[in-house]
Amino acid sequence: MIKDIVVNLSVGEGGSYAGDYAVSVAAALDAHLTGLAFLYDAVVPVAATGYIPPEVIETQQRDSEAAAKAALDHFAAAASRAGIAAEPVKLAASFAGAGEQFGLIARRFDLVVVGQAEPNKETVEALIAESALFESGRPVIVVPYIQKAPLKLDRVMVCWDGSRAAARAIADAMPLLERAGAVEVVIIANEPGKQDEIAGADMGQHLARHGLDVDVKRLSRGDIDVADALLSHAADVSADFLVMGGYGHSRLREFVLGGVTRSILRSMTVPTLMSH
């Protein structure tokens, strides 16, 4: 059951897509939604030496305060229009520490919503999304930066490879899958190191036992990688929503994104629920 959701409200220009989508998710699930906007510390250039005028830092602080207020005001208005229970929250953070801080906060919620970082742009959203996935222990919906429409579940695509992460994602997504018009379980048949079928673990049959309208599709990826095969099929069938495991491995104390997860986060065009 999902009754308590948190969304990171981007304070960048045009960054309301994740908050707007989260409002529609909360409305569909009759859940409480917390919108969190970070008030970022002033950034002093590393190469700066000598005296830095106070007005430079003051200007940055004013701009950050205005951006956070604008994000929270937009969120509050959207939540009010949708008639959901919502709480806007503002927190101070550094650019470097915001991801870890958000990941820790997200542990206290049932579901996390974050925005996709725009490709070729170095933004804090990428750090927040990765931290939410690997540090929160909660399912994470990543919303494409081009997303304009609210939650739609007419056709949900579930990516299944028999892994622990994929099984976790499917279980976490069940409150949404139960509202889906149709569910397609997609298996990449020739993915190296994975089995096409797993004895006693027919995921299509499992979901059908939950009363879902399920179809199972086995794809051959051909000469393209797994992420491209999945995204291409999602486009072909006009999928509204994806469910998949989020993969990564630990390097020292950092998580490094797995290849498929990294590619999906970079190229996604459909809202995607991931669990790690």
TORGU-860569 format. One record per residue: x, y, z of N, C-alpha, C, CB in turn; chain. Coordinates in steps of 0.02 Angstrom, whole numbers, plus 50000, padded with zeros to 5 digits. Glycine has a CB too. Example, Ala and Ser with C-alpha at 12.3 -4.5 7.8 and 13.67 -1.06 7.14 Angstrom:
// TORGU-860569
ATOM     nu     nv     nw    cau    cav    caw     cu     cv     cw    cbu    cbv    cbw  chaine
ATOM  50660  49716  50390  50615  49775  50390  50660  49835  50390  50565  49776  50452       A
ATOM  50642  49888  50354  50684  49947  50357  50645  50002  50394  50704  49970  50286       A
***
This chain:
// TORGU-860569
ATOM     nu     nv     nw    cau    cav    caw     cu     cv     cw    cbu    cbv    cbw  chaine
ATOM  50042  49940  50000  50000  50000  50000  50044  50062  50000  49952  50000  50061       A
ATOM  50028  50109  49957  50066  50171  49953  50022  50228  49978  50090  50185  49879       A
ATOM  50040  50257  50035  50001  50310  50064  50042  50372  50081  49967  50286  50126       A
ATOM  50107  50369  50070  50150  50425  50089  50205  50432  50037  50180  50414  50161       A
ATOM  50204  50487  49999  50248  50496  49942  50289  50560  49952  50208  50500  49875       A
ATOM  50351  50559  49928  50393  50619  49929  50419  50631  49859  50453  50612  49981       A
ATOM  50422  50695  49840  50448  50713  49774  50500  50768  49783  50391  50737  49727       A
ATOM  50554  50761  49745  50603  50815  49743  50580  50868  49693  50674  50788  49723       A
ATOM  50572  50929  49716  50550  50984  49674  50611  51019  49646  50504  51033  49713       A
ATOM  50623  51012  49582  50679  51045  49551  50670  51121  49556  50687  51024  49478       A
ATOM  50724  51155  49573  50720  51227  49578  50748  51260  49516  50759  51252  49640       A
ATOM  50761  51220  49464  50784  51248  49401  50726  51272  49359  50825  51196  49363       A
ATOM  50742  51312  49309  50691  51338  49264  50657  51281  49227  50721  51389  49215       A
ATOM  50590  51281  49226  50553  51229  49191  50556  51162  49226  50578  51222  49121       A
ATOM  50570  51161  49291  50581  51098  49326  50521  51072  49364  50637  51106  49372       A
ATOM  50461  51092  49346  50402  51072  49384  50373  51005  49363  50349  51124  49378       A
ATOM  50404  50972  49312  50374  50911  49284  50369  50855  49336  50415  50888  49225       A
ATOM  50419  50846  49378  50417  50792  49428  50364  50806  49480  50486  50784  49461       A
ATOM  50359  50868  49503  50309  50886  49553  50239  50878  49526  50319  50956  49576       A
ATOM  50227  50900  49465  50161  50893  49435  50141  50819  49427  50158  50928  49367       A
ATOM  50189  50779  49405  50175  50707  49397  50162  50674  49465  50234  50672  49361       A
ATOM  50200  50693  49514  50191  50665  49581  50121  50681  49609  50245  50690  49629       A
ATOM  50097  50741  49594  50029  50759  49616  49978  50711  49585  50013  50833  49595       A
ATOM  49986  50694  49522  49939  50648  49489  49944  50578  49518  49951  50647  49414       A
ATOM  50004  50557  49537  50013  50492  49568  49979  50490  49636  50088  50475  49576       A
ATOM  49990  50543  49676  49959  50546  49742  49883  50546  49737  49982  50608  49780       A
ATOM  49856  50581  49687  49784  50584  49677  49756  50514  49660  49766  50634  49622       A
ATOM  49793  50478  49617  49770  50411  49596  49771  50362  49654  49813  50385  49540       A
ATOM  49819  50370  49699  49828  50322  49755  49796  50347  49820  49901  50309  49766       A
ATOM  49767  50407  49818  49739  50437  49878  49792  50439  49933  49676  50398  49902       A
ATOM  49850  50465  49915  49908  50466  49960  49926  50537  49979  49968  50430  49929       A
ATOM  49961  50544  50034  49988  50609  50055  50053  50621  50016  50001  50611  50132       A
ATOM  50064  50683  49997  50123  50700  49957  50163  50756  49991  50103  50721  49886       A
ATOM  50227  50744  50000  50273  50795  50025  50316  50818  49967  50317  50767  50083       A
ATOM  50316  50883  49956  50358  50913  49904  50418  50947  49937  50319  50964  49861       A
ATOM  50478  50924  49919  50538  50949  49952  50579  50991  49903  50581  50891  49979       A
ATOM  50592  51053  49921  50633  51097  49880  50695  51116  49920  50593  51161  49858       A
ATOM  50753  51109  49889  50816  51126  49923  50833  51199  49912  50873  51080  49897       A
ATOM  50853  51230  49967  50881  51298  49965  50957  51289  49965  50856  51342  50026       A
ATOM  50987  51298  49906  51058  51281  49899  51104  51336  49925  51074  51267  49827       A
ATOM  51159  51313  49956  51210  51359  49981  51242  51396  49922  51264  51321  50021       A
ATOM  51267  51454  49936  51304  51492  49885  51366  51453  49864  51323  51562  49911       A
ATOM  51382  51457  49800  51440  51421  49774  51497  51471  49762  51422  51384  49707       A
ATOM  51552  51458  49796  51612  51500  49788  51659  51463  49741  51646  51516  49856       A
ATOM  51680  51491  49685  51724  51457  49638  51787  51431  49671  51742  51503  49581       A
ATOM  51805  51370  49654  51864  51339  49685  51927  51379  49671  51873  51267  49659       A
ATOM  51930  51406  49610  51990  51443  49591  51992  51513  49619  51995  51446  49516       A
ATOM  51939  51533  49653  51936  51602  49678  51989  51612  49733  51867  51618  49706       A
ATOM  52025  51666  49727  52074  51683  49778  52063  51755  49799  52147  51673  49751       A
ATOM  52082  51768  49860  52076  51837  49884  52005  51853  49906  52098  51885  49830       A
ATOM  51988  51915  49900  51925  51941  49926  51867  51928  49879  51931  52015  49940       A
ATOM  51812  51902  49907  51750  51893  49869  51698  51940  49899  51725  51818  49871       A
ATOM  51673  51987  49860  51625  52035  49887  51564  52000  49917  51602  52084  49832       A
ATOM  51542  52022  49975  51484  51991  50007  51421  51992  49964  51469  52025  50073       A
ATOM  51416  52044  49922  51355  52049  49881  51351  51992  49829  51354  52116  49845       A
ATOM  51408  51961  49811  51407  51904  49765  51371  51845  49798  51478  51885  49744       A
ATOM  51391  51832  49860  51359  51776  49896  51287  51793  49912  51398  51761  49961       A
ATOM  51274  51855  49931  51205  51876  49947  51159  51869  49886  51204  51948  49972       A
ATOM  51185  51885  49827  51145  51879  49766  51128  51805  49753  51182  51908  49706       A
ATOM  51177  51762  49761  51164  51690  49752  51112  51665  49801  51229  51650  49760       A
ATOM  51117  51687  49862  51070  51665  49914  50999  51689  49898  51092  51691  49982       A
ATOM  50993  51752  49875  50927  51778  49857  50898  51739  49798  50931  51852  49839       A
ATOM  50939  51724  49748  50916  51687  49690  50894  51616  49710  50971  51683  49637       A
ATOM  50932  51585  49755  50914  51518  49778  50849  51518  49817  50971  51489  49821       A
ATOM  50841  51569  49859  50780  51575  49898  50720  51586  49853  50786  51634  49948       A
ATOM  50728  51627  49802  50673  51640  49755  50655  51578  49715  50691  51697  49708       A
ATOM  50705  51540  49695  50692  51479  49656  50656  51427  49698  50758  51450  49629       A
ATOM  50677  51419  49760  50644  51371  49805  50572  51392  49818  50683  51363  49871       A
ATOM  50561  51456  49830  50493  51480  49843  50449  51470  49782  50495  51555  49861       A
ATOM  50475  51483  49722  50435  51473  49662  50416  51400  49653  50474  51498  49600       A
ATOM  50463  51355  49666  50448  51283  49660  50395  51261  49710  50512  51242  49670       A
ATOM  50400  51286  49771  50352  51267  49823  50283  51297  49810  50377  51289  49891       A
ATOM  50282  51359  49785  50218  51390  49770  50182  51353  49713  50228  51464  49751       A
ATOM  50220  51334  49662  50190  51296  49606  50163  51229  49630  50242  51285  49550       A
ATOM  50202  51196  49673  50182  51132  49700  50118  51138  49742  50238  51102  49743       A
ATOM  50116  51188  49785  50057  51197  49828  49995  51211  49786  50069  51255  49877       A
ATOM  50002  51251  49734  49945  51266  49691  49921  51203  49654  49963  51321  49640       A
ATOM  49967  51163  49628  49949  51102  49592  49915  51053  49639  50011  51070  49561       A
ATOM  49941  51046  49700  49911  51000  49748  49840  51023  49768  49955  50995  49811       A
ATOM  49831  51089  49776  49766  51115  49793  49715  51102  49738  49771  51190  49807       A
ATOM  49736  51111  49676  49690  51099  49620  49670  51025  49617  49723  51119  49553       A
ATOM  49717  50980  49635  49703  50909  49632  49665  50884  49693  49768  50870  49625       A
ATOM  49661  50926  49744  49624  50907  49805  49658  50853  49846  49557  50884  49786       A
ATOM  49725  50853  49845  49761  50802  49884  49790  50833  49948  49818  50771  49842       A
ATOM  49805  50790  49996  49840  50812  50056  49913  50819  50040  49828  50763  50116       A
ATOM  49941  50878  50050  50010  50890  50029  50045  50936  50079  50013  50920  49959       A
ATOM  50110  50929  50082  50151  50970  50127  50213  50995  50089  50172  50931  50190       A
ATOM  50220  51060  50080  50282  51087  50050  50335  51095  50104  50268  51155  50015       A
ATOM  50396  51074  50088  50451  51077  50136  50512  51108  50102  50468  51006  50164       A
ATOM  50545  51153  50137  50607  51184  50112  50664  51165  50158  50601  51261  50107       A
ATOM  50720  51142  50128  50778  51122  50167  50841  51152  50138  50783  51045  50170       A
ATOM  50886  51172  50181  50950  51198  50158  50997  51140  50143  50982  51245  50211       A
ATOM  51037  51147  50091  51084  51095  50072  51137  51124  50026  51048  51036  50038       A
ATOM  51193  51089  50023  51244  51105  49973  51230  51064  49910  51316  51091  50000       A
ATOM  51256  51084  49854  51247  51046  49792  51276  50976  49801  51281  51082  49732       A
ATOM  51333  50971  49835  51366  50906  49843  51328  50861  49891  51437  50916  49868       A
ATOM  51295  50890  49940  51263  50850  49992  51189  50837  49983  51274  50881  50057       A
ATOM  51157  50870  49933  51085  50864  49926  51063  50793  49910  51061  50911  49871       A
ATOM  51101  50758  49868  51082  50690  49849  51078  50644  49909  51130  50662  49799       A
ATOM  51131  50644  49949  51133  50601  50008  51078  50620  50057  51202  50604  50042       A
ATOM  51068  50685  50067  51017  50708  50113  50947  50685  50090  51019  50785  50119       A
ATOM  50934  50691  50025  50869  50670  50000  50860  50594  50007  50860  50690  49926       A
ATOM  50912  50555  49993  50908  50483  50000  50890  50461  50070  50973  50451  49979       A
ATOM  50919  50495  50120  50904  50479  50190  50833  50497  50208  50953  50514  50236       A
ATOM  50811  50556  50185  50742  50577  50200  50692  50530  50168  50730  50649  50174       A
ATOM  50706  50507  50107  50659  50466  50069  50646  50399  50103  50686  50454  50000       A
ATOM  50689  50377  50147  50678  50313  50182  50614  50313  50224  50737  50298  50227       A
ATOM  50589  50371  50239  50530  50376  50283  50465  50380  50243  50536  50438  50328       A
ATOM  50468  50364  50179  50408  50367  50136  50398  50300  50101  50415  50424  50084       A
ATOM  50338  50292  50072  50322  50230  50036  50347  50231  49964  50248  50218  50036       A
ATOM  50350  50291  49935  50367  50298  49865  50403  50365  49855  50304  50294  49820       A
ATOM  50451  50365  49809  50491  50424  49795  50482  50443  49722  50566  50412  49812       A
ATOM  50474  50508  49709  50469  50532  49640  50525  50583  49628  50399  50563  49625       A
ATOM  50563  50574  49575  50616  50620  49557  50613  50634  49483  50686  50592  49578       A
ATOM  50646  50687  49462  50648  50704  49391  50711  50678  49358  50643  50779  49382       A
ATOM  50706  50662  49295  50765  50644  49255  50807  50706  49244  50744  50613  49187       A
ATOM  50872  50698  49250  50917  50753  49234  50920  50762  49159  50988  50741  49263       A
ATOM  50919  50824  49136  50923  50836  49064  50990  50815  49038  50910  50911  49049       A
ATOM  50991  50778  48982  51054  50755  48953  51101  50813  48938  51042  50715  48889       A
ATOM  51166  50799  48947  51219  50847  48931  51217  50909  48976  51213  50869  48859       A
ATOM  51182  50903  49032  51182  50957  49081  51204  50930  49149  51112  50992  49085       A
ATOM  51250  50964  49180  51273  50943  49246  51226  50974  49298  51348  50963  49259       A
ATOM  51178  50935  49321  51130  50960  49369  51129  50916  49431  51060  50965  49338       A
ATOM  51105  50944  49485  51101  50906  49547  51047  50852  49543  51087  50953  49606       A
ATOM  51001  50858  49495  50947  50808  49489  50975  50737  49478  50900  50826  49431       A
ATOM  51030  50732  49441  51059  50666  49428  51083  50635  49494  51118  50671  49378       A
ATOM  51115  50674  49537  51138  50648  49601  51080  50630  49646  51183  50700  49635       A
ATOM  51027  50669  49645  50969  50656  49686  50934  50592  49664  50920  50715  49684       A
ATOM  50927  50582  49598  50895  50522  49573  50934  50459  49591  50887  50526  49497       A
ATOM  51000  50461  49583  51041  50403  49599  51040  50388  49673  51112  50414  49575       A
ATOM  51043  50440  49714  51042  50429  49787  50974  50402  49809  51057  50495  49823       A
ATOM  50921  50427  49779  50854  50401  49796  50850  50327  49781  50799  50440  49758       A
ATOM  50878  50307  49724  50874  50237  49703  50916  50191  49747  50896  50230  49631       A
ATOM  50977  50212  49762  51023  50168  49797  51025  50177  49873  51091  50178  49770       A
ATOM  51003  50234  49898  51009  50247  49969  50943  50245  50007  51041  50314  49980       A
ATOM  50887  50253  49973  50823  50259  50010  50793  50192  50030  50774  50297  49968       A
ATOM  50807  50139  49992  50774  50075  50005  50701  50076  49985  50781  50057  50077       A
ATOM  50681  50125  49945  50612  50133  49925  50606  50132  49849  50582  50199  49953       A
ATOM  50548  50114  49822  50538  50119  49750  50540  50192  49728  50472  50086  49729       A
ATOM  50568  50203  49669  50578  50270  49644  50547  50276  49574  50653  50288  49641       A
ATOM  50503  50325  49565  50478  50341  49498  50521  50398  49471  50401  50360  49500       A
ATOM  50553  50385  49414  50592  50437  49380  50549  50465  49324  50661  50408  49353       A
ATOM  50540  50530  49324  50496  50563  49275  50539  50596  49221  50451  50616  49310       A
ATOM  50528  50579  49157  50567  50611  49103  50559  50686  49104  50545  50583  49036       A
ATOM  50613  50721  49087  50610  50794  49089  50563  50822  49036  50680  50824  49079       A
ATOM  50544  50781  48987  50497  50804  48935  50424  50788  48954  50514  50771  48868       A
ATOM  50413  50757  49012  50346  50735  49030  50300  50794  49043  50350  50691  49092       A
ATOM  50243  50793  49012  50192  50844  49023  50127  50814  49050  50178  50881  48958       A
ATOM  50112  50752  49030  50049  50720  49049  50051  50693  49120  50031  50664  49000       A
ATOM  49994  50688  49153  49991  50658  49219  49997  50582  49215  49926  50677  49255       A
ATOM  49994  50549  49272  49997  50476  49275  49945  50444  49229  49988  50451  49346       A
ATOM  49968  50397  49188  49924  50359  49144  49946  50287  49146  49924  50387  49072       A
ATOM  49899  50241  49155  49916  50170  49164  49876  50125  49117  49904  50149  49236       A
ATOM  49860  50152  49058  49823  50110  49011  49864  50050  48989  49803  50152  48949       A
ATOM  49930  50060  48980  49974  50006  48959  50039  50011  48998  49986  50008  48882       A
ATOM  50052  49963  49042  50112  49963  49083  50158  49908  49058  50095  49953  49158       A
ATOM  50221  49924  49050  50272  49876  49027  50317  49858  49085  50313  49905  48968       A
ATOM  50320  49793  49101  50361  49768  49155  50421  49732  49125  50320  49720  49201       A
ATOM  50481  49753  49145  50543  49723  49120  50565  49667  49167  50599  49777  49112       A
ATOM  50568  49606  49142  50580  49548  49185  50640  49508  49161  50518  49503  49188       A
ATOM  50689  49500  49205  50747  49458  49189  50762  49407  49243  50808  49502  49177       A
ATOM  50716  49399  49289  50725  49349  49341  50769  49371  49399  50753  49289  49312       A
ATOM  50791  49434  49399  50837  49457  49451  50799  49478  49514  50878  49515  49425       A
ATOM  50837  49485  49568  50809  49508  49631  50781  49579  49624  50862  49505  49687       A
ATOM  50819  49622  49590  50797  49691  49582  50732  49696  49543  50851  49733  49548       A
ATOM  50726  49655  49490  50665  49656  49450  50606  49631  49491  50673  49614  49386       A
ATOM  50616  49579  49530  50563  49552  49572  50541  49604  49624  50586  49488  49608       A
ATOM  50589  49639  49652  50574  49691  49701  50533  49747  49668  50638  49719  49732       A
ATOM  50553  49767  49608  50518  49821  49574  50446  49803  49560  50553  49839  49509       A
ATOM  50434  49740  49538  50366  49719  49523  50323  49719  49586  50367  49648  49491       A
ATOM  50351  49694  49640  50313  49693  49703  50299  49765  49727  50352  49655  49757       A
ATOM  50348  49809  49721  50338  49878  49742  50286  49914  49699  50404  49916  49739       A
ATOM  50282  49894  49635  50237  49928  49588  50166  49901  49591  50264  49922  49518       A
ATOM  50153  49850  49631  50088  49816  49629  50029  49863  49638  50086  49763  49682       A
ATOM  50031  49913  49683  49974  49959  49688  49959  49996  49623  49986  50009  49743       A
ATOM  50009  50007  49582  49999  50039  49517  49979  49988  49464  50063  50075  49495       A
ATOM  50009  49929  49467  49992  49877  49418  49919  49856  49425  50037  49815  49428       A
ATOM  49893  49858  49486  49823  49840  49497  49775  49890  49466  49809  49834  49572       A
ATOM  49800  49950  49450  49759  50001  49417  49772  50004  49342  49774  50070  49449       A
ATOM  49814  49960  49316  49832  49962  49246  49778  49932  49202  49897  49925  49235       A
ATOM  49769  49961  49142  49723  49931  49095  49749  49866  49068  49709  49979  49038       A
ATOM  49814  49864  49052  49847  49803  49027  49920  49805  49049  49841  49797  48950       A
ATOM  49947  49746  49062  50016  49740  49084  50052  49693  49035  50021  49713  49157       A
ATOM  50108  49716  49009  50149  49673  48965  50215  49659  49001  50161  49707  48896       A
ATOM  50230  49595  49011  50293  49574  49040  50342  49562  48983  50284  49509  49085       A
ATOM  50396  49599  48981  50443  49595  48926  50508  49562  48950  50457  49666  48898       A
ATOM  50530  49512  48912  50592  49476  48926  50638  49483  48866  50578  49401  48943       A
ATOM  50700  49503  48879  50750  49504  48825  50779  49433  48821  50806  49558  48839       A
ATOM  50759  49397  48770  50772  49324  48767  50846  49307  48764  50737  49294  48709       A
ATOM  50886  49346  48731  50956  49328  48721  51004  49372  48760  50973  49330  48649       A
ATOM  50981  49398  48817  51025  49439  48858  51079  49394  48889  50986  49476  48914       A
ATOM  51143  49408  48878  51196  49365  48905  51191  49358  48980  51263  49393  48886       A
ATOM  51200  49296  49004  51202  49284  49075  51134  49280  49108  51240  49337  49108       A
ATOM  51080  49287  49070  51012  49283  49097  50975  49225  49065  50974  49349  49087       A
ATOM  50928  49197  49100  50887  49142  49074  50824  49169  49043  50871  49092  49129       A
ATOM  50805  49138  48986  50744  49160  48953  50683  49143  48995  50738  49128  48884       A
ATOM  50682  49085  49023  50627  49064  49067  50657  49036  49131  50582  49011  49032       A
ATOM  50623  49048  49186  50647  49026  49250  50596  48978  49279  50659  49086  49299       A
ATOM  50616  48915  49287  50569  48864  49310  50536  48884  49375  50605  48797  49318       A
ATOM  50469  48878  49377  50433  48893  49439  50425  48966  49454  50466  48860  49496       A
ATOM  50446  49009  49408  50442  49081  49421  50415  49118  49360  50512  49110  49440       A
ATOM  50360  49095  49335  50328  49126  49277  50295  49191  49300  50276  49078  49244       A
ATOM  50327  49246  49287  50303  49310  49313  50235  49329  49283  50354  49365  49299       A
ATOM  50224  49311  49221  50159  49326  49191  50103  49290  49228  50158  49306  49118       A
ATOM  50114  49227  49243  50064  49189  49280  50054  49217  49350  50084  49114  49284       A
ATOM  50109  49237  49381  50105  49266  49449  50061  49328  49449  50175  49283  49475       A
ATOM  50072  49372  49400  50033  49434  49398  49960  49420  49380  50063  49483  49347       A
ATOM  49949  49370  49338  49880  49352  49321  49842  49328  49382  49879  49298  49266       A
ATOM  49877  49297  49428  49845  49273  49489  49824  49331  49534  49891  49227  49528       A
ATOM  49850  49390  49520  49829  49451  49555  49771  49484  49519  49887  49500  49562       A
ATOM  49745  49451  49468  49688  49479  49432  49706  49528  49378  49642  49511  49479       A
ATOM  49769  49530  49357  49792  49578  49307  49784  49549  49237  49864  49598  49319       A
ATOM  49772  49594  49189  49769  49575  49118  49840  49576  49092  49722  49624  49077       A
ATOM  49870  49516  49083  49942  49511  49071  49956  49477  49004  49975  49473  49127       A
ATOM  50006  49505  48970  50033  49473  48910  50108  49468  48920  50015  49514  48844       A
ATOM  50138  49414  48895  50211  49405  48901  50242  49410  48832  50228  49337  48934       A
ATOM  50293  49451  48826  50326  49462  48762  50401  49448  48769  50314  49534  48737       A
ATOM  50426  49403  48727  50497  49389  48726  50528  49424  48665  50511  49313  48724       A
ATOM  50577  49467  48679  50608  49506  48626  50679  49481  48613  50609  49580  48644       A
ATOM  50699  49484  48552  50769  49473  48534  50800  49542  48524  50777  49428  48470       A
ATOM  50854  49556  48560  50882  49623  48556  50922  49635  48493  50925  49636  48616       A
ATOM  50941  49582  48458  50979  49590  48396  51046  49622  48409  50940  49632  48347       A
ATOM  51062  49674  48371  51127  49706  48376  51127  49767  48422  51151  49726  48308       A
ATOM  51072  49781  48455  51069  49839  48500  51073  49817  48572  51005  49880  48487       A
ATOM  51088  49864  48617  51094  49844  48687  51025  49837  48719  51137  49895  48726       A
ATOM  51025  49811  48780  50962  49795  48813  50919  49857  48824  50975  49761  48881       A
ATOM  50949  49912  48847  50911  49973  48860  50877  49998  48796  50956  50027  48889       A
ATOM  50914  49998  48741  50885  50022  48678  50828  49976  48656  50938  50026  48624       A
ATOM  50836  49910  48666  50783  49863  48647  50720  49876  48688  50807  49791  48657       A
ATOM  50729  49889  48753  50671  49901  48796  50637  49967  48778  50693  49903  48869       A
ATOM  50676  50019  48768  50646  50084  48752  50614  50084  48683  50700  50139  48756       A
ATOM  50644  50048  48636  50614  50043  48570  50547  50008  48572  50662  50007  48522       A
ATOM  50544  49953  48611  50480  49917  48617  50428  49959  48653  50491  49850  48653       A
ATOM  50449  49996  48705  50403  50039  48741  50372  50090  48694  50438  50076  48799       A
ATOM  50412  50117  48648  50386  50165  48599  50339  50130  48550  50443  50199  48561       A
ATOM  50357  50070  48529  50316  50033  48479  50246  50018  48506  50351  49967  48460       A
ATOM  50241  50001  48571  50176  49982  48599  50142  50040  48635  50185  49923  48648       A
ATOM  50173  50099  48632  50145  50159  48665  50135  50147  48740  50078  50179  48633       A
ATOM  50186  50120  48772  50182  50108  48844  50177  50175  48881  50244  50068  48869       A
ATOM  50136  50176  48933  50127  50236  48974  50174  50238  49033  50055  50241  48998       A
ATOM  50199  50178  49053  50234  50173  49117  50278  50111  49114  50185  50170  49177       A
ATOM  50338  50115  49141  50384  50059  49143  50398  50039  49215  50450  50075  49106       A
ATOM  50411  49974  49225  50432  49949  49290  50494  49906  49278  50374  49907  49324       A
ATOM  50547  49919  49316  50609  49881  49307  50653  49885  49369  50647  49907  49246       A
ATOM  50698  49837  49374  50747  49839  49428  50800  49892  49414  50779  49771  49438       A
ATOM  50824  49923  49467  50879  49970  49460  50944  49937  49481  50867  50034  49502       A
ATOM  50993  49938  49438  51054  49899  49449  51114  49943  49462  51068  49854  49390       A
ATOM  51158  49918  49504  51220  49953  49518  51264  49910  49561  51206  50020  49553       A
ATOM  51327  49930  49569  51371  49894  49614  51410  49944  49655  51419  49848  49574       A
ATOM  51435  49921  49711  51469  49966  49757  51543  49971  49738  51462  49941  49830       A
ATOM  51568  50032  49737  51639  50044  49727  51662  50088  49785  51654  50078  49657       A
ATOM  51700  50057  49830  51716  50090  49893  51650  50105  49928  51759  50155  49883       A
ATOM  51632  50168  49938  51568  50183  49970  51520  50216  49922  51579  50227  50031       A
ATOM  51534  50209  49858  51491  50240  49808  51457  50186  49767  51531  50287  49762       A
ATOM  51398  50201  49742  51364  50156  49696  51378  50179  49625  51287  50154  49709       A
ATOM  51394  50130  49583  51404  50143  49512  51346  50113  49474  51473  50114  49487       A
ATOM  51313  50154  49433  51255  50130  49397  51272  50073  49350  51223  50187  49358       A
ATOM  51229  50022  49347  51236  49970  49297  51221  49999  49229  51189  49911  49313       A
ATOM  51245  49963  49176  51239  49990  49109  51168  50002  49086  51271  49943  49061       A
ATOM  51123  49955  49100  51053  49963  49078  51020  50020  49116  51014  49898  49089       A
ATOM  51031  50023  49182  51002  50077  49222  51027  50144  49199  51019  50067  49296       A
ATOM  51092  50150  49187  51121  50213  49165  51091  50235  49098  51197  50207  49158       A
ATOM  51084  50187  49052  51057  50204  48986  50984  50224  48989  51065  50145  48938       A
ATOM  50945  50189  49031  50874  50206  49038  50867  50276  49067  50838  50154  49082       A
ATOM  50905  50291  49119  50901  50357  49151  50921  50412  49103  50944  50359  49213       A
ATOM  50967  50397  49058  50990  50448  49011  50941  50458  48954  51058  50429  48983       A
ATOM  50910  50403  48930  50871  50407  48867  50796  50396  48876  50897  50355  48820       A
ATOM  50772  50389  48936  50702  50372  48948  50654  50425  48921  50691  50364  49023       A
ATOM  50597  50401  48897  50544  50447  48875  50478  50429  48908  50537  50445  48799       A
ATOM  50479  50380  48953  50418  50356  48987  50433  50355  49062  50397  50285  48961       A
ATOM  50386  50378  49105  50397  50373  49177  50412  50301  49196  50335  50399  49215       A
ATOM  50462  50292  49239  50487  50225  49254  50494  50215  49329  50554  50211  49219       A
ATOM  50463  50162  49355  50473  50144  49425  50531  50096  49429  50409  50113  49456       A
ATOM  50580  50113  49470  50638  50071  49481  50645  50054  49555  50703  50106  49456       A
ATOM  50668  49994  49569  50686  49974  49637  50753  49941  49635  50632  49927  49669       A
ATOM  50790  49951  49689  50857  49921  49693  50859  49869  49748  50911  49975  49704       A
***
